[in-house]
Amino acid sequence: MRESGARTDWERWAGLAGLAFVAFYVGAFALGIEVGDKDQEILTYYGSSSHRTKEIVAFFFISGAALSLVILVTALRSLIVKREERPWSLSALAWAGGVMAGTLVLAGNAVSRAPAFASMDDNFTLDPNQARLLNDLGFMLFASATLAAILLVVAVSLATLRYSVLPRWVGWFGFPIAVLLTLGIAFVGFLFLALWVVVVAIALLARRSSSTATGST
């Protein structure tokens, strides 16, 4: 009984972590970070203390999103392991894809924020091309995160259809999302990842609620 309660509590926290992933990203984008394309726009942007403060806040928001994703992925892996037989291929694939995605988000976040952090040093002189390079590199890391997440989405979808770890419609929903994640290079792929995370998080919370209701009857 205690084990069942602990499991449903873990699923609840994981579901909330999935919603937090999206909330952190919404918070980061709500800051309205717009660097600009021209040399003077870039220098003016990073020369502003208020803009650098926004970058710091965005750094922590996006880091929180990445860590929240890892919590969600850990719960999904645990659910799959309970149903799957050795060699636990789908659980391993989901774990690998989710951890890679979270790691790439952290890396992309650090690289993208580097010009702002470096500009806080009075001895540092920013070159606009440096900022462009770091921002483009950061974006490519974010795009790579969506590609890594394809492994997560496909593995969870297959496990859902085979072992009913989540409602079957969630499994079918995952396959078109996995295809759309290839659009990460145009950023829209990340929006589809956020949509999938919200759906899975709600499914986990609903699963927890139904388990609690069943246990109380």
C-alpha positions in Angstrom: 0.0 0.0 0.0 2.8 2.3 1.0 4.7 1.4 -2.2 1.6 2.2 -4.3 1.3 5.6 -2.6 4.9 6.4 -3.1 4.6 5.5 -6.8 1.6 7.7 -7.4 3.3 10.6 -5.5 6.3 10.2 -7.8 4.1 10.3 -10.8 2.4 13.4 -9.5 5.7 15.2 -9.1 6.9 14.0 -12.5 3.7 15.4 -14.1 4.2 18.7 -12.3 7.8 18.7 -13.5 6.5 18.3 -17.1 4.2 21.3 -16.7 7.1 23.2 -15.1 9.2 22.5 -18.2 6.8 24.5 -20.3 6.2 27.1 -17.6 9.9 27.9 -17.4 10.2 28.2 -21.1 7.1 30.5 -21.3 8.7 32.6 -18.6 12.0 32.8 -20.5 10.3 33.9 -23.8 8.1 36.3 -21.9 11.2 38.3 -21.1 11.2 39.4 -24.7 14.9 38.9 -25.5 15.7 40.5 -28.9 19.3 41.1 -29.7 19.1 42.5 -33.2 21.1 41.8 -36.3 23.3 44.9 -36.9 26.6 45.4 -35.2 25.5 48.5 -33.3 22.3 46.8 -32.1 24.3 43.9 -30.7 26.8 46.1 -28.9 24.0 48.3 -27.5 22.0 45.3 -26.4 24.9 43.6 -24.5 26.0 47.0 -23.2 22.7 47.4 -21.3 22.6 46.2 -17.7 18.9 45.6 -17.9 19.3 43.4 -21.0 22.1 41.4 -19.2 19.8 41.0 -16.2 17.1 39.5 -18.6 19.7 37.1 -19.9 20.6 36.0 -16.4 17.0 35.4 -15.5 16.5 33.5 -18.8 19.5 31.4 -18.0 18.0 30.1 -14.8 14.5 29.7 -16.3 15.8 27.5 -19.2 18.1 25.6 -16.8 15.0 24.9 -14.7 13.2 23.6 -17.8 16.0 21.2 -18.6 16.1 19.8 -15.1 12.4 19.5 -15.0 12.5 17.5 -18.3 15.0 15.1 -16.7 12.6 14.5 -13.7 9.8 13.7 -16.1 12.0 11.4 -18.2 13.1 9.5 -15.0 9.5 8.8 -14.1 8.7 7.6 -17.6 11.7 5.3 -17.6 10.5 3.9 -14.2 7.0 3.2 -15.6 8.4 1.4 -18.6 10.8 -0.7 -16.6 8.0 -2.0 -14.5 6.2 -3.4 -17.5 9.0 -4.2 -19.9 11.0 -7.4 -19.9 14.8 -7.6 -20.3 16.8 -6.1 -21.9 14.6 -3.1 -21.2 15.4 -1.6 -24.6 12.5 1.0 -24.7 13.2 2.3 -21.2 16.9 2.7 -22.0 16.0 4.4 -25.3 13.6 6.8 -23.5 16.2 7.6 -20.8 19.0 8.2 -23.3 16.8 10.4 -25.5 15.5 12.4 -22.6 18.9 12.9 -20.9 20.5 13.9 -24.2 17.8 16.4 -24.8 18.1 17.9 -21.3 21.9 18.0 -21.6 21.7 19.8 -25.0 19.3 22.3 -23.7 21.6 23.1 -20.8 24.5 23.4 -23.2 22.6 25.6 -25.6 21.4 27.8 -22.8 25.0 28.3 -21.5 26.4 29.1 -24.9 23.6 31.5 -25.8 23.9 33.4 -22.5 27.8 33.6 -22.7 27.9 37.0 -24.5 25.8 38.6 -21.7 27.9 37.1 -18.9 31.2 38.0 -20.6 29.9 41.5 -21.1 29.7 42.0 -17.3 33.5 42.1 -17.2 34.8 45.6 -17.8 38.0 44.0 -19.3 36.0 42.2 -22.0 35.3 43.8 -25.4 32.5 42.1 -27.3 32.9 41.6 -31.0 29.5 41.4 -32.7 30.6 38.4 -34.7 31.5 36.6 -31.4 27.9 37.2 -30.2 26.5 36.0 -33.6 28.6 32.8 -33.4 27.7 32.0 -29.9 24.0 32.7 -30.4 23.9 30.5 -33.6 25.8 27.8 -31.8 23.4 27.9 -28.9 20.5 27.7 -31.3 22.0 24.7 -33.0 22.3 22.9 -29.6 18.7 23.6 -28.9 17.8 22.2 -32.3 19.9 19.1 -31.6 17.9 18.7 -28.3 14.7 18.3 -30.3 16.3 15.7 -32.5 17.5 13.8 -29.4 14.0 14.0 -28.0 12.8 11.9 -31.0 14.2 8.9 -29.3 12.3 9.8 -26.1 9.0 10.3 -27.8 9.2 7.2 -30.0 10.3 5.0 -27.1 7.5 6.2 -24.8 4.9 5.9 -27.6 5.9 2.3 -28.4 6.0 1.4 -24.6 2.5 3.0 -24.3 1.1 0.9 -27.1 2.8 -2.3 -26.0 2.5 -2.1 -22.2 -0.2 0.6 -21.6 2.1 2.7 -19.4 -0.1 5.7 -20.5 -3.4 5.9 -22.3 -3.1 4.4 -25.8 -4.1 7.7 -27.5 -0.9 9.3 -26.0 1.1 6.6 -27.8 -0.5 7.3 -31.2 -0.2 11.0 -30.6 3.6 10.6 -30.1 4.4 9.4 -33.6 3.4 12.5 -35.6 5.1 14.6 -32.9 8.3 12.6 -33.4 8.2 13.5 -37.1 7.5 17.2 -36.4 10.5 17.3 -34.0 12.7 17.3 -37.1 11.6 20.9 -37.6 13.8 21.9 -34.6 16.1 23.6 -37.0 13.3 26.1 -37.6 12.5 26.3 -33.8 8.9 25.2 -34.4 10.0 21.7 -33.5 10.7 22.8 -29.9 7.1 24.0 -29.7 5.9 20.4 -30.6 8.2 19.0 -28.0 6.6 21.3 -25.4 3.1 20.2 -26.6 4.1 16.5 -26.2 5.5 17.2 -22.7 2.3 18.9 -21.6 0.2 16.0 -22.9 2.3 13.4 -21.2 2.4 15.4 -17.9 -1.4 15.7 -17.9 -1.7 12.0 -18.6 0.6 11.2 -15.7 -1.4 13.4 -13.4 -4.6 11.8 -14.5 -3.1 8.4 -14.0 -2.1 9.3 -10.5 -5.6 10.7 -9.8 -7.3 7.5 -11.1 -4.9 5.3 -9.0 -5.7 7.3 -5.9 -9.4 7.0 -6.5 -9.1 3.2 -7.1 -7.0 2.8 -4.0 -9.6 4.6 -1.8 -12.5 2.4 -2.9 
